[in-house]
Amino acid sequence: MTFLEQTIKEKGPILSSKLIEVLTNKEKGLSKEAARKRLSRINGDIARITGLFSDRQILFHDKAIYNSPEYFEGIYDALKKAGKQYQLILQSLDFHYGQINKNQLAAYSINPIKNLKGHLTFHSALEKLEKFNLVHNDGENISLLPTLAESNPSSKRAKGIEVAKNFLLVQFNDWSRKIGLTSYNASKFHSEFGKYQFNFVSPTYAGTLPRYSSNKKIVPGFLVADILIGNTVTEREVEFFINKTKALKYQKQIANFIPFLIIESIDTNSLNSLKSEGIVIGFVNELFGEKYKDLLNSLIGLVTNAGAILKKNPDAYLDLITKLNKLVDGKTNNLRGDLFELAVGYYQGRVCNSIDIGKIINHGGEQREIDVLGFTANKVIVSECKGYNHKVDKDEIENWLGQKVPIIRKWILDQSSISDKEILFEYWSTGGFTEEAIILLESKKKNTKKYSIDFYGLQKMIEKSRDLKSKKFTEVLRDYYVKEI
C-alpha cells in the first residue's frame, strides 16, 4: 500500500488540495505539479468524487466506506471547505428541520434560477446533490440526508414552519401595501428577481427607487424579501441572503431594490452583517405585534403535533382557526389548503382510536407522505387531502393510484401490528373532482378487491361533518373551506 493510499484510508475522505499539501510537506522539494501527477495514479481500493468542489478538486475516499455515515460526513465537510454553493443548500435544509418544499428551496441558496454567466443554476446544483444522495426529492419536498443534520430533523415541524411562512407572506404583503411601499395586486410569492428566487417580490414606486429608462418610461424599484423563522438565526444562516444581495448589486442595469429579511430573533453579529450590506431586518413581533408572533408559534406547534392534539384536544384546532381570523381580519384564505389535512384529521380523530398527520413512510427505498393516517379496531384509513379551490383532475388521481397507494399499501402490509386490518384509501378535495376523475374513482372503487377506495367532494364533506354532531366544526368547514370555492 502506497503512502497516499494509506493516508486516504486513515484521514479520508480527503480533498486533493490537502493530499498535495501532505505530500509536499513529506517530500521537501516536490512540486505541486509532480504531486498532482502522483494523485492521478492512485488506484486500488480508492474512489474519487468529482464535480462538486471548487478549482476542480477531487475528494478521495476508501471504497470500503461508501454510503456509510463516514462517507457522507466526509463529503459534507469537504463542501464546507470547497463547495459553498452546495453546502449552503444543505445548511438551509438543516435550519428548516431537514425539509423544504421543492418550489421554495431555491430562495435559500446562492444559485440563480435562470442562466447567469459564471454561475451554476439552482436546478443543476440540486441535481448534483441528488446524484450523490445528499438530499432526497419526493416530488413535493426536498429532504436532507439525516446523517448530515446538525439539528433534529422533523418533517412535521418543517411543515409547520412552511405553513407559518405562507401565512406570514400574506401579512407582509398586506403590511407593505398599507404603508404605500408596494403596489396593490402586483406582488408574487416564491418568485424571481434578477434571476434569483425570493419568498416575496413586488414592484415599488416609493421614494427614489423608480427611475426612467432611455425611452423615458418609468421603471419601478422592487422590494424583495425572504423569511427565516422557527429556529435561531446566526451568521451562517444569513450568508445565503447576503450573497444573493451582493450578486444582484454586481449586475448591470438591474432595477433598484430593497432587500428585506423577516425574522423572529437573531444574534448581534448577524444583525451587524446584514446592516452593513444595507439589508432591512423585519422582526415579526415589531411588524405585526407580540400576539401575532405567539399565534404564529401556536400554528407551528399545532401542525408539528397535529396527531396528538387533534386526538386529545380537537377543539385546539378550531380555536386556532377562530383566533387567526380575528387577529388578521379574516385574511386566512391562503391557509385553507395548508390546514385542510388538519380539518380531515379533526374528523378522523373523532372516529378513529388514534391518528397521525403528515407521516413519512419508506418502503424499498421509496418514500411517501401520508396526509392523515387513522386506525380503528379493524381498519387502517389513509386520507389524501387537497384543500384546493379547483377540481382534482384525472391525472392527479392516476398519480395517486399509481405512485402513492401501492407503496403505502405495501408498507402497511409489512407492519405486523396492522397488516391484518382492512385498508381504506380516501381522497378528500374541497374543490371536488372533474367528471373524468370521478369516472376513474368510481371504476376503481367498484373493481378493487385488495383494499377499499372512497372519495369526498364538498357535499359529502358537509354530510360527514354533520355526522360528528359538531356545529362549530360544520361552521368552520362551510365558512373556511367551502365558502370561497
MILODO-258040 format. One record per residue (C-alpha): residue in three letters; x, y, z. Coordinates in steps of 0.001 Angstrom, whole numbers, plus 500000, padded with zeros to 6 digits. Each point is the difference from the previous one (the first is absolute). Example, Ala and Ser with C-alpha at 12.3 -4.5 7.8 and 13.67 -1.06 7.14 Angstrom:
2
Ala512300495500507800 Ser501370503440499340 
! end
This chain:
485
Met500000500000500000 Thr501408503395498988 Phe500366502937502358 Leu497148501844498268 Glu497644497024500182 Gln500763499545503689 Thr499446503728500634 Ile496603499893498254 Lys498907496939501975 Glu501093501572503287 Lys498927503635499431 Gly497451499761497203 Pro497815501039498461 Ile502602502620499137 Leu500228502734497364 Ser502748499991497389 Ser501274503389501217 Lys500579498554503478 Leu501656496886498576 Ile502379502165497958 Glu500847501962503148 Val500672496779501936 Leu502184498638497204 Thr502063503167499451 Asn500592500324503763 Lys501249496417500119 Glu502267500310496964 Lys501745503349500083 Gly500661501372496540 Leu497138498101498380 Ser498035502391497790 Lys496224500232500119 Glu499829498942496361 Ala501992496841500739 Ala497739499331503002 Arg496892500318497789 Lys501423497407497604 Arg500429497581502890 Leu496400500582500998 Ser498879499146496479 Arg501650496586500315 Ile498170499030503215 Asn497906496854499494 Gly499216496780501846 Asp497461500392502798 Ile499763503776499610 Ala497013501753498397 Arg499645503566498715 Ile497185502545500209 Thr500122502797497419 Gly497753502825498840 Leu499070501451503393 Phe503085501910501056 Ser501631503286499032 Asp503163500125497867 Arg499144496532498648 Gln501060498396503245 Ile499468496294500535 Leu498820498310503185 Phe501767496675500595 His498570497313502265 Asp500369496343500854 Lys497504497953497950 Ala499181498031503140 Ile498235502985501621 Tyr497671500701497058 Asn496481501020501113 Ser500990499886503681 Pro499540502939502414 Glu503763500600499746 Tyr499677500261496209 Phe497181502559500061 Glu501496502023502849 Gly503263500112498063 Ile498226501433496952 Tyr498217502588502142 Asp503244501097501691 Ala501635500317496583 Leu497095502121498739 Lys500489502365502947 Lys503574500548498812 Ala499619499930496219 Gly496329499795499032 Lys498240502941501622 Gln497108500192497511 Tyr499042496397500765 Gln500717500229503708 Leu497709503013500426 Ile497078498027498542 Leu500641497190502471 Gln500403502512502817 Ser496689501659499133 Leu498270496620500067 Asp501510499344503419 Phe498733503370501293 His496493499045498838 Tyr500092496697501909 Gly501137497987496996 Gln497305500783497432 Ile498855502815497678 Asn497387500013497251 Lys501783499430496684 Asn498449503180498520 Gln501348502115502872 Leu503479498624500666 Ala501697502071497269 Ala499399503162502037 Tyr502309498634502692 Ser502941499446497662 Ile502527502229498236 Asn499292498395496640 Pro497917501888497411 Ile496864498356498640 Lys500688501404496529 Asn503195499812497965 Leu502567502508501234 Lys503525500090498606 Gly502550498497502372 His497383498492502308 Leu498633496483500392 Thr496195499968499921 Phe498069498755502997 His498492497191497919 Ser503476498708499076 Ala501242500305503590 Leu496999498056501317 Glu500485497272497378 Lys503559499456501223 Leu498928499820503629 Glu497368497420499029 Lys502558498057497970 Phe502192499561503066 Asn496960499201502223 Leu500640502996502245 Val496356501022499582 His496793498147499156 Asn497373501338497590 Asp496546498449500464 Gly498421502198497353 Glu498594502461502521 Asn502755500606502555 Ile503778499902500123 Ser501344498263503101 Leu503476500030501478 Leu501772496697500565 Pro499459499463503761 Thr503669499114500529 Leu500948503581499045 Ala497560501746502330 Glu501443501978502886 Ser496538500813501388 Asn497213497483500564 Pro498312499274496650 Ser496206500126500171 Ser497850499959496884 Lys496999500995502115 Arg501673503072501478 Ala501335500849496535 Lys496416499877498746 Gly498897502223502874 Ile502622502594499100 Glu498966499862496342 Val496350500624500918 Ala500998502897502279 Lys502198501537497297 Asn497192499854497458 Phe497738501747502481 Leu502680502557500809 Leu500506500847496318 Val496363501062499696 Gln500352502213503059 Phe503249501544498738 Asn498362500708496653 Asp497069501676501734 Trp502303502039502245 Ser502208501220497115 Arg496940501061497978 Lys498374501841502886 Ile503052502194500585 Gly500330500736496268 Leu503256498125499604 Thr498763497619497277 Ser497301499966497360 Tyr496644498296500494 Asn499479496648498292 Ala503541499977498587 Ser501928497907502514 Lys501068496419499361 Phe500959497249502427 His502945497666499399 Ser500913501942496896 Glu503009501291498048 Phe501894503278500057 Gly503344500501498320 Lys500021496276499098 Tyr499917499021503682 Gln497014498698501966 Phe498504501759503016 Asn497045499201502271 Phe498488503391499146 Val500423502262496965 Ser498027503181499346 Pro500483503157497931 Thr500149503281501897 Tyr499685503620498947 Ala501025501375503392 Gly502567502791500394 Thr502988499974497665 Leu499742496290499160 Pro498253500459496619 Arg502030501381497083 Tyr499447500878496347 Ser501225497846497126 Ser501723501371496902 Asn496611500330498274 Lys498686501909503039 Lys497786497219501335 Ile499867499614503760 Val501755496905501352 Pro498821499013503496 Gly502280498966502803 Phe499439496695501777 Leu499569498725503530 Val501425496490500389 Ala499745498004503207 Asp500781496618501520 Ile498786498520503293 Leu501970498206502730 Ile497792498852502878 Gly499645496990502293 Asn503660499788500955 Thr502883502096501313 Val501591502200497324 Thr503800500306500102 Glu502615501345497589 Arg500133496843497924 Glu496198500007499509 Val500034503489498430 Glu502928499279497699 Phe497753498922497119 Phe498039503272500128 Ile503079502183500190 Asn501545498180497042 Lys496818500337497917 Thr499865503723500780 Lys503639500469498960 Ala499442498054496777 Leu497093502271499101 Lys502056503141500620 Tyr502669498759497571 Gln497479499672497173 Lys499857502831497483 Gln496725501781499224 Ile498098498267502759 Ala497083501883501534 Asn500503501707503351 Phe498918497754502843 Ile499560499716503757 Pro501166496682501522 Phe497854499025503003 Leu500566497062502374 Ile497109499024502300 Ile501049498260503225 Glu498922499192503556 Ser503334500329501811 Ile503642500452499020 Asp503407500361501618 Thr501944503281499996 Asn502668498940497501 Ser497395498940497446 Leu498082503221500519 Asn503114502086499379 Ser500924497956496914 Leu496572500603498470 Lys500001503707500798 Ser503451500456498477 Glu498591498732496687 Gly497036502372500100 Ile497520497217500759 Val496810500923501865 Ile499205497679502915 Gly496352499494500854 Phe499247498408503374 Val496653498190499958 Asn498884501431503349 Glu500951503560499014 Leu498229499780496653 Phe496783498359501164 Gly500025499946503798 Glu500895497573502785 Lys496607498244499863 Tyr500511499276496324 Lys503420498470500710 Asp498530497799502740 Leu497182498900497711 Leu502489499181497249 Asn501896497755502403 Ser496716498387501060 Leu499323499279496343 Ile503412498348499619 Gly499395497992503169 Leu496580498837498850 Val501274498760496639 Thr503046498389501640 Asn497972498083502571 Ala496750499761498059 Gly499349496298500557 Ala500195500159503797 Ile498205503357500287 Leu497105499059497715 Lys499454496762501900 Lys500343501315503543 Asn498825503604499566 Pro498274500377496599 Asp498484503363500892 Ala503529501469500038 Tyr499864499875496196 Leu496655501785499845 Asp501087502574502563 Leu503148500803498012 Ile498023500507496792 Thr497703502422501833 Lys502927501941501528 Leu501800500217496666 Asn496928501452498329 Lys499439502540502778 Leu503603501162500257 Val500585500479496265 Asp496506501154499085 Gly499058496848498121 Lys502982499997497624 Thr500626496285500377 Asn498884498626496641 Asn503526498945499097 Leu499993497735503044 Arg497020498047498752 Gly502139497601497994 Asp502810499838502551 Leu497691499092502860 Phe497472497834498185 Glu501689496797501111 Leu499460501197503570 Ala496304500360499239 Val499950496408498764 Gly502079499036503027 Tyr497406501644502236 Tyr497352497727498502 Gln502150496855500143 Gly500986500785503557 Arg496368499712500963 Val499361496665498265 Cys503387498241500365 Asn501787498575503025 Ser503193501825499000 Ile501223502203497136 Asp503242501319498529 Ile500372503107497824 Gly502663500387497316 Lys501625496640500656 Ile503021499199497820 Ile500279496312499065 Asn502722498145498102 His499670496715498154 Gly502781498550497877 Gly501721503367499752 Glu496774501711498863 Gln498891502815502317 Arg496425501276500237 Glu498083502377502269 Ile496609499058501421 Asp497869503090500646 Val497792498338502627 Leu500436496436501274 Gly497229498663502235 Phe499493496700501854 Thr496778498410501189 Ala499655496555501581 Asn499951498242496631 Lys500920502593497403 Val502875502194498788 Ile498796503244498381 Val502395501874497698 Ser498750503471499036 Glu501335502170497172 Cys499002503630500615 Lys499802502779497403 Gly498788503393501180 Tyr499659501258496440 Asn497751502696498543 His499934498007496751 Lys498977496485499049 Val502387497069500233 Asp500500498593496507 Lys500511496491498657 Asp503817500379499836 Glu500218500725503733 Ile497853496982500795 Glu502094497771497729 Asn503145501234501744 Trp498453499288503419 Leu498868496526498984 Gly503252499162498224 Gln502689501665502108 Lys498674500301503559 Val497386497324500654 Pro502135496931499044 Ile503043501094502052 Ile497912500900503050 Arg498063496726499778 Lys503231497968499847 Trp501310501920503011 Ile496815499228501971 Leu500228496303499135 Asp503576499970501319 Gln498890501316503412 Ser499143496923502093 Ser497804502006502388 Ile497612501183497257 Ser500557497653497047 Asp496826498026500734 Lys497707503048499998 Glu497784501159497148 Ile501504502883498012 Leu497948502996498857 Phe501515502656497731 Glu498092503296499997 Tyr500360503098497825 Trp498648503270501448 Ser499792503028497659 Thr498392503320500938 Gly499881500903496303 Gly498311496746498997 Phe500962497891496985 Thr499750500215496215 Glu497605497631498247 Glu502932497926498688 Ala501447499722503502 Ile496655498886501428 Ile499600497325497307 Leu503476498650500799 Leu499411500055503768 Glu496607498305499695 Ser501516497289497783 Lys502878499350502419 Lys497649500060502985 Lys497784497371498378 Asn502711497707498610 Thr502774500105502618 Lys499840497011502367 Lys503258500155501995 Tyr499050503278501695 Ser497155502526500048 Ile499837503430498367 Asp497745502949500775 Phe500038503670499073 Tyr498322503159501246 Gly499120503272498349 Leu498239502955501609 Gln496594498511500653 Lys501333496739501388 Met502338501894502321 Ile497139502046501387 Glu498022496800500549 Lys502933498377501808 Ser500475503092502172 Arg496359499761501070 Asp500653496432501107 Leu502335501401502664 Lys497129502044501427 Ser502457502870500398 Lys498295503243498994 Lys503222501937500418 Phe501945497701497664 Thr497235500121497358 Glu500100503798500108 Val503783500063499587 Leu499785497565497104 Arg497321502074498268 Asp501503503438500651 Tyr503678499190499766 Tyr500185497340497291 Val496769500009498035 Lys499030503670499958 Glu502856501055497720 Ile499704497094497519 
! end
